Structure formats: C-alpha cells, structure tokens
Amino acid sequence: MKLCIAEKPSVARDIAKVLGATTPKQGYMEGNGYCVTWTFGHLCTLKEPHDYGPQFKSWNLFSLPIIPNSFGIKLIPNKGVENQFKVIEKLVEECDEVINCGDAGQEGELIQRWVLQKAKCNKPIQRLWISSLTEDAIKEGFASLKPAEDYKNLYLAGNARAIGDWLLGINATRLFTKKFGGNKAVLSIGRVQTPTLAMLVQRQKEIDAFTTEEYWELKTKYRDVIFNAAIDRLKTLERAEKGLEYLKVNPFEIVSFEIKEGKEKNPRLFDLTGLQVEANKKYGYSAENTLNYIQSLYEKKHVTYPRVDTTYLSESLYPKITGILQKMYPYQDLIAPLLEAPIPKSKAVFDDTKVTDHHAIIPTEIPPSQNLSREEKLIYDLIAKRFIAVFYPECKISNTLVEGKVGTIPFKTSGRQVLEAGWRAVYAKEPKEETTDKDKEKEEEQTIPEFIVGETGPHDPKIHQGKTTPPKPYTEATLLRAMETAGKQVEDEELREMLKNNGIGRPSTRANIIETLFKRKYIEKKRKNLIATQTGIQLIDTIEDELLKSPELTGEWESKLRRIEKGEYEANLFKEELIQMVTELTEKVVYGKGKVITLQEEEKEEIKEKKKREPAQKKELQSWEETKCPKCKEHNLIKGKTAVGCSDFKNCGFKITFEIFGKKLSDKQLLDLVLKGKTSKLKGFTTHPEAIAEGILTLTDDFQTQLS
C-alpha cells in the first residue's frame, strides 16, 4: 500500500479522487492500492524552552541565552492534532512507501518532514511536486514523482530558518522583556519582525522631523504650452518677483526641440509580493487578506501555486499557454487578437534560469465559477489581465523634449504620447490611477505642437508657489516592496528581481509579519498608512545592536538560507552564527543600562489626559478589513454596495444591511452594532412592523438585528 500525505483535507480529497482512493475512513481515504491522509498545516513544532528543563519555565534574565544541545520537535497540544497524528503514525507503520504530497515549498517540506520524523518513518519516501491542483497537474505529478532525497536541502533550509527564528525570538524576547518591559508586557523581538519595524520607525522619525518650507518657481506659457524654469527653486518671494519682472521684458526663444520614440515594457507576471502590492494599491486589501483570497483560488483550481517569488515561467509551460488562454472565456475579447498568431516565446516571460521551486502565478485551464466571492473575482481579474498583457506587443510611445530661454533664464518642458497602446489596451477600460500632484500630471499630459529652433515670441510668465512635503508614510504596498529589497527604494523591475535573494522574510511570511506588528501594537493603520506607535519607536530606540534591526544584515541571513536550499551553505554554520550572535547580544543587554519602555496602553492613558485640555479631534474609524466577523470569529468583514458581511459569507452567512427598518446607518453606527452588539439610541426608523420610530438596535444571539 502507498501512503499519500497532503497538507490539508481539501487537497487530500482532490488527490484521492484522481488516484481512485474513494472509500472514506476515519482520518483518511482508501482505494486502488493507495491511502490518502492529511495534516492540518503544522502538526509539529519545535519544543519550547520548558521542554528542555523546568528551570526555563519562568523568565529569568540570568538563565539566558537558552541554547539546547539539539533541537527537538513535539506535537502541537491539540486533541484534533493528536488524533490525526495517530492515524498518520498507524498508516506509516502499515504502508510500503510514503508519497509526500505536502505544499510544494519550503514550509510545506518542513511540515511533512517533521511529521514523518515524529512518526519514526523508515519507509521509502517519494515527493509529489505540483504547481496547481487541477486533475491534469496531479496526474502529471504522480507520473513524475521524485525521490525525497532531491528535496533534502529544501528541508535543511526550512529547519535552519525555524531554529534561527527560535534562537533569536525566544532569547531576545525574554531578554528585552525582562530588561526593559517593566514587568508589564512582553516585548516581542523577531529575526524579520524587528528590522521591518525598524524601517517603519525610521520613516516615522523622518516624517516627524520634517520641517515644511515654502519655495517659488518661475513658469511661463508659450503657444499654449507651459514651460518650467530650469533653475533651482527660489527661497524668497522677493527673488521670484524680480525674476518675473525680468521675464516680462524679454521674449521667449526655442533653443531645442526633440522627439524620441520609445517603448514601454510589458509588466511582469505576478509573484506573491507583486500581487499583494497591486491588491493593496487598487483595492486596499491587506497582505494577509490577499494571501487568503489567492490561496482559496488555488484550492479551487483556478490559479497556480501562489507562494512564489519569481515573475517568470518555465520554458516547458510554453506549449500549454494557448490552451489556458482559450479557456479564459470571460476575457475572449482581449485574447482573440493574441490567438491570431503563435504566442511569442519571450525571455522576459519564459526563463528557466529565473525559476526555482515554482513559476509565477498564472490562471489554470479551469475558468472561475460564479460562486467566487467579490474579492476572489477581483484578485483573479488582476492575475488574468496580467497574464494576457505579457503576451501583447510593447506599448510604443513618443517623448517630446523642448528647451527654451527667456533672456538668460533656461526653460524646459516635456510631453508624452502613446503611439500604439500595445499591452496597455488590456487595461484601457480601467479607471486611471490617481496621483497626488495634479498640476504635474496636467503638464505631463499637455499636447506639444511642432516648434522650430530659433523661433521667438511673446509669452505669459507667472510665479508658482509651493511647499516641500515630508516623506510619505509606508502603506502595506510600499512596505512589502521595501521588505523585498531590504529597504532599498527600487522602481526598476529587473533590478528588484536581482535583489530578491537578499529581501527580508519570504513572500509567504511577510503578510504574517505585518499582522504580528499590529497585534503587538507596535504599528497602527491610519487609512492606508502604517504608523509606528510610541511603543514601537521606543523598542527600536532601545535596541542598540544593529544586527537585530538592520534590513541589510537580515537580508544577508535570508541569502544564506537560500544558499542552504541550493546546497551552497552549511545549515549548521548558519545555526552557529546565530548562537554566537545571541550569546553576544545577551551579554551586552544584561550588563547594559536599563530603562522601561512606555507601552501602547499607557500611551493611550496619557493621550486621554491631554485630551481634557485639547479640543476633541475626530476619531478615525476602524476599517471593515480590520474587523473580525462577530459570528464565525475567523474571517474579516467586507463592505459591499448594500451591506457589510463576512468575507466567507458562503459558509458563515453573516451580514448587516446599511438600511434597517427604513433608516440608513452610518459606518460608526454599523461598527457599534458589530463590535458592541448594539447602537446608541437612534431616531428615524420608518418601516418597523410595530411602527417603532426610535430605539436601540441590537444583535441577537442568532446574529439578527432587532429594535427595542
């Protein structure tokens, strides 16, 4: 009998169906010579400090650092986990061969290996490695199973990552909590979490320290085209007015006129971070929510494996592209022009040297069904259009650069025109992205006529007054990009691709890191912006060791983990380096100066005191994406056109309409109803069956609304 172990029950069902293992048993499926069972994600975890000795149960500064001689694993203490593990253990003992059908990535490899290790498996192990859950992909995967040995380095890298995170997280968290926490709360330190927080704190400090300054610029209009003076900004109005007087008495002269034709490269296919960035910019979705939506689409077989960090496809996929495009029925208007000729096989799309475990995220040949949630449809649409756009021709543009002068003052302007839309045609019907600088946008879009070098004429000069602006706060989109490039500001996609090996965190973990910072109250969200709290700022200020908070150095660790994956670096060496670092850090902090960090709760008390003396400010409402569903308590809420409801509405069923008994509720009133279970006293109800016109709305035990 062959035993297949999948990472979750739904994936096990898909695999069992393909293999013909259709007889349900307790904790597994059986048939056709196979047993197919599952884990629930992590069944095992690294042992905790107290598992190595009772002396580590209490947090003591002088028992640090805690460094086990060898790291052990244990089952997660949960009845369901324990029962399922017993099923796996029994099946491992009875089978002839194990097929590891875990998630095809580093974390998936680690989950399965720990379970098999705990089950004392000594049977031959094969590995199923697939990029989608369609029937064809599963059949192809089983036709080309690989020996488990081929993925040993992947496991070693995952194990080294887990041990590294344990060593630093356990020791540094205990160390800083006992030294600086004032016995009030845990100060959480993490290998990726802390440098991410450091980036947010650094940006916050730059914003807080910024002093706005006024400046003046000279502009002029010649033949209905606005030109800008190509000189430094003027610091005083007096100098600007002198310049304006000079401009008024001199004619405008064209010095050069140049038109250059160019091309705008196609966007790249999505990796997970790219998709999270786009979904945050377009729809305001958090990184965690986007990961949940794309994971759901993957499990429904509509897209390929999502936890990837490459924007390229394997060359072996090329023959399947036409078939996938033909099955994308809702997009046939955009796809028809592509199918008139063979699909181009460009190195910008197909490149085996840029693909490691998996290729970029693309649709599968199974088109989306009607029962997707609104969010899943929007995420699928992003992936589908990007997939179509990469096969369109490049966008052809013309750039016009004009230089002029008024007396001795140089002026210039530029214009851009799309000659052939190319891939931009895919996005033609989408609303244009808003920019903050409307004046600059207008000038860039102006139509520039034919100018002749040497021509002169009258012009209409003016002074433009402006103010310098502080750096922008991070949003989830810009923070994800900063994590990907270890804090470097990189717009160029090719350069960004090269920096990914030294990014901090992995695509699959970055969303969780951001959520952890929220939970720890080190950051908060104001509209789309991420703001470091006073606790977060003080924590980073307290950490003197650059290794803990430097994105570049954390990026180097990440690079070493990738090299372990490739067999180019020793996992034990990585562990030894972290042990040395943790030991040195402990000595430095234990014998250094102490101070107590103000925690976010205390900070709020101080703000309350201040508010007694200051005029009340308008409180910003919690967003629906941050609010847990009160019914299932698992998924977040989403706001639709007529109601607020659970993002897993199909299974949960919770929703509240904006209008109840003829009264339209505000967001504040709806939030009160969801978070507190009742509103304040309201008036204006017009359609209550008992003609009640005012009262308090409450949520009943079965999550219906009633007025009393």
C-alpha positions as a printed Julia matrix, in Angstrom:
708×3 Matrix{Float64}:
   0.0    0.0     0.0
   1.21   3.51   -0.89
   0.53   6.25    1.65
  -0.02   9.83    0.4
   0.11  12.66    2.96
  -1.35  16.03    1.9
  -1.19  19.31    3.84
  -4.94  19.73    4.34
  -8.14  17.68    3.91
  -9.39  19.55    0.79
  -6.12  18.86   -1.09
  -6.22  15.23    0.07
  -9.73  14.89   -1.42
  -8.51  16.22   -4.8
  -5.58  13.79   -4.83
  -7.69  10.83   -3.64
 -10.23  11.45   -6.42
  -7.5   11.34   -9.11
  -5.93   8.18   -7.6
  -9.26   6.38   -7.2
  -8.97   6.23   -3.39
 -12.67   6.91   -2.86
 -13.54   4.91    0.27
 -13.74   7.26    3.28
 -12.17   6.04    6.53
 -11.52   7.74    9.88
  -8.86  10.38    9.03
  -8.01   9.1     5.52
  -9.34   7.86    2.13
  -8.59   4.4     0.74
  -8.74   2.57   -2.59
  -6.84   1.39   -5.67
  -3.74   0.49   -3.62
  -3.5    3.94   -2.0
  -4.3    5.52    1.36
  -4.55   9.32    1.27
  -4.36  11.18    4.58
  -3.62  14.77    5.63
  -2.19  17.14    8.18
  -3.82  20.44    9.21
  -0.81  22.51    8.22
   1.6   22.29   11.17
   1.05  19.21   13.34
   4.52  19.53   14.88
   6.51  22.44   16.25
   9.94  22.96   17.82
   9.98  22.17   21.52
   9.55  25.12   23.9
  12.19  26.17   26.48
  10.42  24.41   29.38
  10.51  21.13   27.39
  14.32  21.21   27.79
  14.17  21.73   31.55
  11.79  23.06   34.24
  14.27  25.86   35.05
  13.33  27.56   31.76
   9.61  27.79   32.56
   9.99  31.14   34.35
  11.61  34.06   32.54
  14.94  34.8    34.18
  17.47  37.24   32.75
  20.41  35.25   34.06
  19.32  31.91   32.55
  19.78  33.4    29.06
  20.73  32.53   26.4
  18.75  29.27   26.15
  20.6   27.08   23.64
  19.55  23.39   23.51
  22.26  20.84   22.65
  19.96  19.53   19.94
  16.58  20.87   18.89
  13.61  18.55   19.31
  10.1   18.62   17.87
   6.76  17.89   19.53
   3.1   17.63   18.55
   1.09  20.82   18.87
  -1.02  20.29   22.02
  -4.48  19.92   20.49
  -6.87  16.93   20.63
  -7.65  17.05   16.89
  -3.94  17.21   16.01
  -3.14  14.31   18.34
  -5.91  12.14   16.86
  -4.87  12.85   13.26
  -1.22  12.14   14.08
  -2.21   8.72   15.49
  -3.9    7.95   12.12
  -0.74   9.02   10.2
   1.53   7.07   12.59
  -0.52   3.88   12.12
  -0.61   4.26    8.32
   3.16   4.93    8.15
   3.76   1.69   10.02
   1.46  -0.32    7.68
   2.46   1.14    4.28
   5.18   0.06    1.83
   6.0    3.55    0.58
   5.2    7.16    1.53
   4.44   9.86   -1.03
   4.95  13.34    0.42
   2.12  15.42   -1.11
   2.76  18.48    1.05
   2.58  22.03   -0.18
   5.34  22.37   -2.8
   7.52  24.9    -0.97
   9.99  25.23    1.9
   7.33  25.44    4.63
   5.37  22.52    3.13
   8.52  20.4     3.07
   9.27  21.22    6.7
   5.7   20.41    7.87
   5.77  16.96    6.27
   9.32  16.04    7.29
   8.66  16.88   10.93
   5.51  14.71   10.91
   7.35  11.78    9.29
  10.26  12.24   11.71
   7.85  12.21   14.67
   6.15   9.1    13.24
   9.6    7.38   13.03
   9.14   6.7     9.32
  11.78   4.38    7.83
   9.87   3.55    4.61
  10.98   4.79    1.13
   9.68   8.33    0.53
   8.79   9.92   -2.81
   7.89  13.59   -3.4
   4.9   14.92   -5.36
   5.78  18.38   -6.69
   2.97  20.23   -8.49
   2.17  23.85   -9.29
  -1.61  23.56   -9.47
  -4.36  21.29   -8.13
  -6.07  20.55  -11.45
  -6.65  16.9   -12.33
  -4.1   17.06  -15.18
  -1.44  18.62  -12.91
  -1.96  15.94  -10.23
  -1.78  13.13  -12.85
   1.41  14.61  -14.34
   2.89  14.96  -10.83
   2.24  11.3    -9.97
   3.72  10.26  -13.32
   6.99  12.01  -12.4
   7.46  11.51   -8.65
  10.94  12.41   -7.35
  12.96  10.77   -4.56
  12.64  12.67   -1.25
  16.44  13.0    -1.22
  16.16  15.56   -4.07
  14.47  17.94   -1.61
  16.79  17.41    1.37
  18.36  20.88    1.07
  14.91  22.47    0.97
  14.14  20.78    4.29
  17.52  21.78    5.76
  16.85  25.43    4.84
  13.35  25.3     6.36
  14.69  23.66    9.51
  17.54  26.21    9.78
  15.02  29.03    9.38
  12.81  27.61   12.15
  15.79  27.09   14.51
  17.15  30.57   13.7
  13.78  32.17   14.43
  13.51  30.17   17.69
  17.02  31.1    18.87
  16.57  34.79   18.23
  12.86  35.09   19.01
  12.87  33.17   22.31
  16.11  34.64   23.68
  15.78  38.25   22.5
  12.11  38.46   23.52
  12.85  37.22   27.06
  15.96  39.4    27.22
  14.28  42.68   26.25
  11.07  41.93   28.17
  12.91  41.33   31.44
  15.36  44.23   30.95
  13.04  46.9    29.56
   9.42  45.68   29.89
   8.94  46.82   33.49
   7.01  43.57   34.24
   4.05  44.99   32.3
   4.05  43.22   28.94
   6.05  41.1    26.52
   8.43  42.97   24.19
   8.48  40.79   21.1
  11.69  40.59   19.03
  11.96  38.61   15.79
  14.51  37.94   13.06
  12.28  39.54   10.38
   9.74  41.37   12.53
  12.27  43.72   14.19
  14.05  45.05   11.06
  10.62  45.53    9.45
   9.53  47.6    12.45
  12.85  49.48   12.27
  12.06  50.57    8.7
   8.66  51.89    9.81
  10.18  53.7    12.81
  12.9   55.27   10.66
  10.27  56.58    8.23
   8.15  57.85   11.13
  11.11  59.78   12.54
  11.87  61.32    9.14
   8.25  62.48    8.87
   8.17  63.83   12.46
  11.47  65.7    12.0
  10.47  67.21    8.66
  10.1   70.99    8.5
   7.92  72.31    5.68
   9.48  75.13    3.69
   7.9   77.42    1.11
   9.5   77.84   -2.31
   8.73  79.72   -5.52
   9.21  78.62   -9.14
   9.08  80.58  -12.4
   6.83  79.24  -15.15
   5.68  80.65  -18.46
   3.17  79.8   -21.17
   4.31  79.97  -24.79
   1.98  78.86  -27.63
  -0.37  77.29  -25.02
   2.44  75.12  -23.62
   3.61  75.53  -20.01
   7.39  75.71  -19.56
   9.24  75.46  -16.21
  12.39  77.44  -15.38
  15.35  75.01  -15.31
  16.91  76.66  -12.26
  16.96  75.89   -8.53
  13.8   76.63   -6.58
  13.75  80.2    -5.23
  13.68  80.55   -1.44
  12.11  84.03   -1.25
   9.12  85.73   -2.9
  11.29  88.83   -3.46
  13.69  86.9    -5.73
  10.75  85.32   -7.57
   9.16  88.75   -8.21
  12.47  90.11   -9.53
  12.66  87.1   -11.85
   9.08  87.69  -13.02
   9.87  91.34  -13.9
  12.88  90.15  -15.92
  10.74  87.59  -17.78
   8.11  90.21  -18.67
  10.58  92.36  -20.63
  12.24  89.55  -22.61
  10.77  87.35  -25.39
  10.65  83.53  -25.29
  13.04  81.67  -27.63
  13.08  77.94  -28.57
  16.58  76.51  -28.08
  15.98  72.81  -28.92
  13.13  70.54  -29.98
  13.48  66.75  -29.92
  11.08  63.85  -30.38
  12.25  60.38  -29.35
  10.24  57.27  -29.98
  10.48  54.6   -27.31
   8.85  51.52  -25.87
   7.22  50.83  -22.55
   7.98  47.27  -21.46
   5.15  44.9   -20.6
   4.52  44.45  -16.88
   5.87  41.26  -15.36
   3.75  38.32  -14.25
   2.84  38.32  -10.57
   4.8   36.77   -7.77
   3.02  36.79   -4.4
   4.51  40.1    -3.24
   3.67  41.8    -6.56
   0.07  40.62   -6.28
  -0.21  41.8    -2.67
   1.22  45.2    -3.64
  -1.23  45.61   -6.54
  -4.24  44.47   -4.48
  -3.32  46.91   -1.71
  -2.87  49.82   -4.14
  -6.06  49.08   -6.11
  -8.46  47.72   -3.51
  -6.85  48.47   -0.13
  -6.64  44.74    0.73
  -4.14  43.82    3.43
  -1.3   41.45    2.52
  -2.86  38.77    4.74
  -6.3   39.07    3.12
  -4.81  38.9    -0.39
  -2.89  35.76    0.59
  -6.14  34.2     1.87
  -8.02  35.08   -1.35
  -5.29  33.72   -3.66
  -4.91  30.56   -1.52
  -8.65  29.97   -1.9
  -8.42  30.45   -5.69
  -5.54  27.95   -5.76
  -7.51  25.36   -3.81
 -10.46  25.9    -6.16
  -8.03  25.09   -9.02
  -8.38  28.47  -10.81
  -4.77  29.65  -10.36
  -1.34  28.09   -9.88
   0.65  27.83   -6.63
   0.69  31.3    -5.03
   3.56  31.42   -2.51
   6.2   32.18   -5.13
   8.91  34.81   -5.53
   9.56  34.67   -9.27
   7.92  36.59  -12.1
   8.95  34.1   -14.82
   7.53  30.9   -16.33
   9.34  27.62  -17.05
  10.08  27.09  -20.73
   8.27  23.73  -20.53
   5.0   25.63  -19.91
   5.08  27.35  -23.31
   3.05  24.65  -25.19
   0.21  24.95  -22.61
  -0.23  28.74  -22.84
  -2.59  28.77  -25.84
  -4.85  26.17  -24.19
  -5.07  28.21  -20.96
  -5.89  31.41  -22.9
  -8.62  29.61  -24.89
 -10.31  28.51  -21.64
 -10.38  32.04  -20.14
 -13.9   32.63  -21.5
 -14.7   35.99  -19.81
 -11.63  37.58  -21.44
 -12.08  36.43  -25.04
 -12.28  40.0   -26.42
  -8.77  40.64  -25.14
  -7.46  37.17  -26.01
  -8.78  36.93  -29.6
  -6.03  39.21  -31.08
  -3.36  37.07  -29.34
  -4.62  33.82  -30.87
  -4.39  35.13  -34.45
  -0.64  34.31  -34.42
   1.62  31.98  -32.38
   2.17  33.21  -28.81
   5.63  34.86  -28.6
   8.21  32.93  -26.56
   9.98  35.86  -24.93
  12.89  35.58  -22.46
  11.11  38.27  -20.42
   8.38  35.66  -19.71
   9.94  32.19  -20.19
  13.31  31.71  -18.48
  14.29  28.51  -16.67
  17.29  30.23  -15.03
  14.9   32.54  -13.12
  12.55  29.78  -11.91
  13.38  27.77   -8.78
  10.66  25.75   -6.98
   7.75  27.27   -8.91
   6.87  29.64  -11.72
   4.94  32.93  -11.5
   1.23  32.97  -10.59
  -0.99  32.42  -13.65
  -4.53  31.16  -14.31
  -5.09  27.44  -14.88
  -7.22  25.96  -17.68
 -10.17  25.83  -15.24
 -12.08  29.14  -15.59
 -13.58  30.73  -12.47
 -17.08  29.72  -11.45
 -19.88  32.09  -10.45
 -19.68  31.21   -6.75
 -16.46  33.11   -6.08
 -16.58  35.93   -3.54
 -16.27  39.5    -4.83
 -12.68  39.67   -3.52
 -11.7   36.4    -5.2
 -13.13  37.67   -8.51
 -11.1   40.88   -8.26
  -7.88  39.01   -7.41
  -8.47  36.56  -10.27
  -9.06  39.54  -12.59
  -5.67  41.04  -11.64
  -3.91  37.74  -12.4
  -5.84  37.08  -15.62
  -5.22  40.54  -17.11
  -1.54  40.47  -16.18
  -1.23  37.02  -17.82
  -2.86  38.34  -21.0
  -0.84  41.6   -21.0
   2.58  39.9   -21.01
   1.86  38.38  -24.45
   0.72  41.66  -26.06
   3.19  43.84  -28.02
   5.12  46.52  -26.13
   3.48  49.93  -25.81
   5.05  52.41  -28.27
   5.4   55.98  -27.07
   6.92  59.24  -28.2
   8.68  61.56  -25.77
   8.99  65.22  -26.74
  11.59  67.38  -25.01
  11.61  71.13  -25.62
  14.15  73.62  -24.26
  13.76  77.37  -24.4
  15.05  80.53  -22.77
  13.91  83.96  -21.74
  16.98  86.19  -21.76
  19.5   84.17  -19.75
  16.95  82.03  -17.85
  16.61  78.47  -19.3
  13.19  76.79  -19.56
  12.11  73.29  -20.47
   9.04  71.11  -20.86
   8.28  67.58  -21.97
   5.3   65.66  -23.28
   4.48  62.02  -23.73
   2.21  60.47  -26.29
   1.1   56.85  -26.74
   1.57  55.91  -30.42
   0.5   52.24  -30.18
  -1.22  51.07  -26.99
   0.19  47.52  -27.15
  -0.28  45.85  -23.74
  -1.95  48.98  -22.34
  -5.04  48.03  -24.4
  -5.69  45.28  -21.82
  -6.23  47.99  -19.17
  -7.93  50.59  -21.41
 -11.33  50.35  -19.65
  -9.91  50.59  -16.14
 -10.08  53.87  -14.2
  -6.85  55.82  -14.25
  -4.78  55.72  -11.07
  -5.0   58.91   -9.06
  -1.82  60.91   -8.48
  -1.23  63.43   -5.72
   0.35  66.12   -7.91
  -2.47  67.18  -10.26
  -0.52  70.18  -11.69
   2.44  68.0   -12.65
   0.1   65.43  -14.21
  -1.59  68.14  -16.33
   1.77  69.39  -17.57
   2.93  65.87  -18.48
  -0.26  65.28  -20.48
  -0.16  68.55  -22.46
  -0.1   68.28  -26.22
   3.07  69.82  -27.64
   2.94  71.36  -31.14
   5.81  71.41  -33.63
   8.4   74.01  -32.56
  11.22  75.43  -34.71
  14.63  76.06  -33.12
  15.28  79.8   -33.01
  11.63  80.88  -33.09
  10.74  83.6   -30.6
   7.57  85.28  -29.43
   5.56  86.75  -26.59
   4.8   84.6   -23.55
   2.82  84.72  -20.33
   5.12  84.32  -17.26
   3.92  83.63  -13.72
   5.11  82.63  -10.25
   4.17  79.25   -8.8
   4.28  78.95   -5.0
   4.78  75.53   -3.44
   5.7   73.79   -0.19
   8.15  70.98    0.43
   6.45  67.76    1.53
   7.66  65.18    4.05
   8.47  61.58    3.05
   5.31  59.51    2.59
   4.35  57.03    5.33
   4.59  53.37    4.36
   1.46  51.62    3.13
   1.3   47.82    3.06
   2.16  48.01   -0.65
   5.31  50.12   -0.18
   6.34  48.2     2.96
   6.11  44.86    1.12
   8.34  46.29   -1.64
  10.8   47.58    0.98
  10.91  44.13    2.64
  11.51  42.54   -0.75
  14.56  44.76   -1.39
  15.84  45.0     2.23
  14.84  48.65    2.49
  16.27  49.88   -0.82
  13.98  52.11   -2.9
  13.93  50.31   -6.27
  11.49  51.08   -9.08
  13.2   49.1   -11.86
  11.67  45.61  -12.04
  14.82  43.86  -13.3
  16.97  45.31  -10.53
  14.3   44.43   -7.98
  14.35  40.83   -9.25
  18.1   40.69   -8.57
  17.69  41.99   -5.0
  15.03  39.43   -4.04
  17.62  36.94   -2.74
  18.54  39.46   -0.04
  15.0   40.55    0.81
  13.79  40.16    4.39
  11.28  37.41    5.05
   9.78  35.22    2.35
   6.74  36.04    0.2
   4.62  33.59    2.22
   5.61  35.04    5.62
   5.62  38.82    5.02
   1.85  39.21    5.5
   2.08  37.42    8.84
   4.98  39.65    9.96
   2.91  42.8     9.3
  -0.08  41.31   11.16
   2.18  40.45   14.13
   3.32  44.08   14.34
  -0.35  45.13   14.52
  -1.14  42.55   17.2
   1.83  43.64   19.3
   0.61  47.27   19.0
   3.97  48.32   17.52
   2.22  49.8    14.49
  -1.27  51.03   13.67
  -3.16  51.86   10.5
  -4.49  55.31    9.63
  -6.46  55.0     6.41
  -3.95  53.16    4.19
  -0.87  54.41    6.05
   1.13  52.33    8.53
   2.28  54.37   11.53
   4.78  53.28   14.21
   3.34  53.65   17.73
   5.29  55.12   20.63
   5.89  51.56   21.92
   7.33  50.53   18.54
   9.56  53.62   18.37
  10.87  53.13   21.92
  11.52  49.44   21.32
  13.67  50.17   18.26
  15.47  53.02   20.1
  16.28  50.59   22.93
  17.89  48.03   20.6
  21.49  49.13   20.16
  22.58  46.05   18.23
  22.36  46.88   14.51
  22.2   43.19   13.58
  18.74  42.94   15.12
  17.23  45.89   13.3
  19.18  46.22   10.05
  17.24  45.16    6.92
  20.51  44.71    5.0
  22.02  42.32    7.55
  18.75  40.41    7.91
  18.74  40.21    4.11
  22.18  38.58    4.28
  20.76  35.89    6.6
  17.95  35.37    4.11
  20.52  34.96    1.35
  22.33  32.3     3.41
  19.06  30.4     3.87
  18.59  30.41    0.09
  22.15  29.15   -0.34
  21.39  26.3     2.12
  18.44  25.48   -0.16
  20.83  25.25   -3.12
  23.4   23.19   -1.19
  25.93  26.05   -1.22
  25.99  26.77    2.54
  26.01  24.6     5.67
  22.85  24.68    7.81
  24.95  24.03   10.93
  27.16  27.03   10.15
  24.07  29.25    9.96
  22.96  27.91   13.36
  26.42  28.5    14.9
  26.48  32.11   13.62
  23.1   32.8    15.24
  24.16  31.15   18.52
  27.23  33.4    18.62
  25.13  36.48   17.87
  22.51  35.62   20.53
  25.27  34.98   23.13
  26.98  38.33   22.45
  23.64  40.17   22.41
  22.65  38.66   25.78
  25.88  39.74   27.47
  25.6   43.27   26.05
  21.98  43.77   27.2
  22.18  42.03   30.6
  25.1   44.18   31.73
  23.98  47.36   29.93
  21.84  50.24   31.21
  18.16  49.59   31.87
  15.07  51.72   31.19
  11.35  50.99   30.99
   9.51  51.25   27.67
   6.12  53.01   27.68
   3.57  50.54   26.39
   0.78  51.46   23.99
  -1.92  51.15   26.69
  -0.07  53.64   28.92
   0.4   55.92   25.96
  -3.37  55.92   25.41
  -3.9   56.9    29.09
  -1.54  59.86   28.61
  -3.45  60.9    25.48
  -6.72  60.8    27.44
  -5.22  63.22   29.99
  -4.09  65.55   27.2
  -7.48  65.42   25.52
  -9.07  67.01   28.59
  -7.06  70.12   27.79
  -7.18  69.97   23.99
 -10.11  70.35   21.59
 -11.56  66.98   20.59
 -10.21  65.55   17.35
 -12.3   63.46   15.01
 -11.66  59.79   15.79
 -10.75  57.68   12.8
 -12.99  54.64   12.38
 -11.63  51.13   12.29
 -11.74  49.8     8.71
 -14.0   46.82    7.84
 -10.96  44.86    6.59
  -9.52  45.1    10.15
 -12.76  43.93   11.8
 -13.36  40.25   12.65
 -16.74  38.72   11.81
 -18.7   38.5    15.12
 -20.33  35.22   14.05
 -17.5   32.94   12.82
 -14.73  34.98   14.56
 -12.3   33.73   11.9
 -12.67  35.89    8.79
 -12.69  39.66    8.47
 -15.67  41.71    7.31
 -16.0   43.38    3.91
 -18.15  46.27    2.77
 -20.31  45.77   -0.32
 -22.75  48.11   -2.09
 -25.72  47.47    0.21
 -24.35  45.6     3.22
 -21.39  44.68    5.4
 -20.78  40.94    5.62
 -18.32  38.15    6.38
 -15.65  37.66    3.68
 -16.5   33.95    3.97
 -20.23  34.71    3.58
 -20.92  31.49    1.65
 -20.05  29.38    4.72
 -20.68  31.83    7.56
 -23.75  33.76    6.32
 -23.27  36.89    8.47
 -24.31  40.26    7.02
 -25.89  43.58    8.09
 -27.57  45.81    5.52
 -26.87  49.57    5.52
 -30.6   50.29    5.76
 -32.58  48.76    8.66
 -36.32  49.43    9.17
 -36.12  52.33    6.7
 -33.15  54.08    8.39
 -29.76  54.28    6.68
 -26.99  53.64    9.24
 -23.62  55.4     9.28
 -20.33  53.44    9.38
 -19.95  54.4    13.07
 -23.42  53.01   13.89
 -22.73  49.8    11.94
 -19.37  49.38   13.71
 -21.05  49.83   17.12
 -23.56  47.14   16.16
 -20.78  44.71   15.14
 -18.22  45.46   17.88
 -20.5   46.25   20.85
 -23.6   44.31   19.8
 -25.76  47.44   19.95
 -26.01  51.05   18.76
 -26.72  54.21   20.74
 -30.35  55.41   20.76
 -31.38  56.24   17.17
 -34.31  58.01   15.54
 -35.79  57.89   12.04
 -37.0   54.28   11.63
 -39.91  54.35    9.16
 -40.74  50.75    8.21
 -40.75  48.83   11.52
 -43.71  46.36   11.57
 -44.74  47.66   15.01
 -44.28  51.31   13.92
 -41.38  51.88   16.35
 -39.69  55.13   15.23
 -36.77  55.3    17.67
 -34.76  52.96   19.85
 -31.56  50.92   20.18
 -30.59  48.37   17.52
 -29.09  45.17   18.95
 -27.62  41.96   17.54
 -29.49  38.88   18.74
 -27.82  35.58   19.68
 -28.5   34.28   16.17
 -26.95  37.48   14.67
 -30.19  39.1    13.5
 -30.98  42.79   14.18
 -33.8   43.88   16.47
 -35.06  47.33   17.51
 -36.14  47.95   21.08
